Amino acid sequence: MIWEPIILRNKNIPEIADIDVYERNGGFTALKKALKEMTPEQVTDAVKASGLKGRGGAGFPTGLKWSFLPKGVFPRYLAVNADESEPGTFKDREIMEKNPHQFIEGVILSAYAIQCAHAFIYIRGEYPGAANILEQAIAAAKQRGYLGAQILGSAYDLEITVHRGAGAYICGEETAMLESLEGKLGMPRVKPPFPAVVGLYGKPTVINNVETLTNVPPIIDKGADWYKTIGTEKSSGPKVFCVSGHVNRPGNYEAPLGSITLRDLIFGAEYAQGVRGEKNVKGILTAGASAPMLTAQHLDTKLDYEAVAAAGSILGSASIIVLDEDTDIPWATQKMSRFFMHESCGKCTPCREGTYWMFVLMERINTGKGTARDMEMLPIVANQILGRTLCPLGEFATSPVLGTLKWFKHEYEAKVSADGNRETEK
Amino acid sequence: MLSETAKQKIQELKARYPNARSAVMPALYVAQAEYGWLPQEAIDAVAAEMGMTSTEVGSVASFYTMYHVKPVGAHVIDFCTDLPCALAGADAAFARLRERLGLDAHQETTADDAITLRHAPCLGGCDKVPTLLLDNQAQYQNMTDEKLDALVAQLRVAHDKS
């Protein structure tokens, strides 16, 4: 069955980035309904009842997150995480560039639900095109009375500010993002207090991902009961899967959570259409560089949060990178180790030093200078990072090494020698 | 010296936020657009407009990779060599481009200061690889060797004219 997208509606309606086209296709009906017929609490309750979980990676229930805001404390803020920087992730970019009004409507609805008058969209600096499209979408919404003072004649006011990042993966971590938005270095805060209580400018703050909020208009428009019929009992709704690497048709594909397997996504005619050159799958990353690698034996894993966790990895942002049978796994691991070394913010010593040493060890192994002892050191270094950092970047950084050692130890063994002097093939 | 227009722009940016300090990142972009990079003079000028110390502004500028705290060429190419691009041969394309630009080991900017070429972390263009970001302004995707050569030629012409 072909799924009709409700997030990537641009797949069926290519011109939906035009606000007229969006309106003609039901755009802003959810906002009209919410402002005329629903209290903010009712909007929150609907999102809670829908079972929507955060699509940025952590998978935390969205409505529940909103309800953590302390009562009666104002102002409060909505900070939208559009700092999509995980290698292999490009779903929020497509949503913002191709279906921007549904996303903006989701921001407005969510801001109304939490009674916030100023929302911020923190977009990574490397997405100048998407940032410009959002600025235009916000201006268009304002012109039509969907934003600004007394929205659609109600008593509700909202401003949205687009804030461009400047190249730092760490700013996708929610508290680092708040620091950056406050004009400081993007370094994570100690939690607790959680942002819901002490967030942006010390005020109660909700942080949600772009894709998460793009789910809100259809939930309000068609109701939580309808939404819950999509996906599984524990993982409701549709999900955008980013597929990259050695596939014939890389791209974003939307499907209900739990409705397809990795095999369907990689080989299906309506999805990535198989591995290039008819080769076999060797490794699969399900949440970019941050997920422990899976292998061909996991191809029949269903794509929902619980099933991928049961297979030993995480669904996270659902960034599926496919590696074919000819891929040099320690080489690919070094690529990911380099990324985390570069992106570690340096605040926590185990992450700052550990990511450096994991990269050095990987480089040594890949250049034929590695010893068996270097191989043993990799998990030792990784385990000294785990559980000793403020934010998940440290944990993510261990995934490439620990995940590949689990399944592909023989590839490491083939590259090391007793004296660190292995002849390398040129 | 920051132009009056730039100073005014920074003051406008400050008004967009509940706390003016939030405008330091957009203000640094404004200064970088004027100077081409962020010499100490630019950091000092932003600090004066922001009411922050130069140390505070300098620390923000040096934390984020899109601010150039060292001189760069007239155009900056941030070329993605992270895993999804690398699986499509981005390393070879990067090495070839370096050679084309006549860059020695550890050299990032061409001798005539026309082009700086840097490794970029994942740019989120993984479905259209290889991907690059030009001058922090635009992404170029599906960059074959031919398209890279054409882009470099175009940038060189633009540089020679200016």
Interface residues (C-beta under 8 A of the other chain):
Chain A: P75 E84 S85 E86 P87 G88 T89 F90 R93 H118 R124 G125 E126 Y127 P128 G129 T161 H163 R164 G165 A166 G167 A168 Y169 S180 L181 E182 G183 K184 L185 G186 Y201 C242 V243 S244 G245 H246 P250 G251 N252 L285 G288 A289 S319 I321 L323 T327 A332 K335 M336 F339 H342 E343 C345
Chain B: R16 Y17 P18 N19 R21 S22 A23 V24 M25 P26 L28 Y29 S59 V60 F63 Y64 T65 M66 Y67 D78 T81 D82 L83 P84 A86 L87 A120 P121 C122 L123 G124 G125 C126 D127 K128 V129 L133 N136 Q137 A138 Q139
